[in-house]
């Protein structure tokens, strides 16, 4: 069983909304019960106790009472005859007041909402204690976020591999790409933090923790022009994109302006 203080803060607001809705529903049921008329007091008491038990089971305090109501009626319509005695019928009515939720029950719900069960199938309890299992579980989401692009059919839809060995091979390719992109992200974030710089996102939001996707999008903004065989950056080249190259640990001029090296098989 794991209790999360962060989850506690997030769930408390939701819990209060749910409690307010439950109280509103109980108040509506109390009004419907008050409209009912019972022929005898025991029937009214039974209905009242049943409703009180339901409210208390939900954790609310409740006050209720039985009210007696007399109704006089005559045999005919209009004004009664002289000396005619009315027929008296007695009915019973339930009156309820819904209070606040009991503090101990609210605390029980709050802790329940902030607690989750973590199940693992590891057997080596010395190596894998509760804390380490929790740490492994918490880091799982970061790995899943790195590979979330694989859930898109755009990437894997056109891929068809005939052999299991090729499926395994492309898995290794994905892992290598992930290592490179994660290292790029790490170097940029480290440089931003050390130099107290930031990257400007859409909506003029500032961040010193850009994702690999954001970094690569900025790299796509970089353009070069070739004049008389010389490679140059245009005057309107995205300055932040060039800075990202520097924050990644590279010289933009070395990467983009220096002629590509010649190798055997490449035309001069």
HELIX and SHEET records of a PDB file:
HELIX    1   1 UNK A    5  UNK A   35  1                                  31    
HELIX    2   2 UNK A   41  UNK A   57  1                                  17    
HELIX    3   3 UNK A  103  UNK A  113  1                                  11    
HELIX    4   4 UNK A  130  UNK A  146  1                                  17    
HELIX    5   5 UNK A  148  UNK A  151  5                                   4    
HELIX    6   6 UNK A  153  UNK A  156  1                                   4    
HELIX    7   7 UNK A  164  UNK A  195  1                                  32    
HELIX    8   8 UNK A  212  UNK A  219  1                                   8    
HELIX    9   9 UNK A  239  UNK A  247  1                                   9    
HELIX   10  10 UNK A  252  UNK A  252  1                                   1    
HELIX   11  11 UNK A  253  UNK A  257  3                                   5    
SHEET    1   A 2 UNK A   2  UNK A   3  0                                        
SHEET    2   A 2 UNK A 115  UNK A 116 -1                                        
SHEET    1   B 2 UNK A  60  UNK A  73  0                                        
SHEET    2   B 2 UNK A  87  UNK A 101 -1                                        
SHEET    1   C 2 UNK A 199  UNK A 201  0                                        
SHEET    2   C 2 UNK A 205  UNK A 207 -1                                        
SHEET    1   D 2 UNK A 224  UNK A 227  0                                        
SHEET    2   D 2 UNK A 230  UNK A 233 -1                                        
END                                                                             
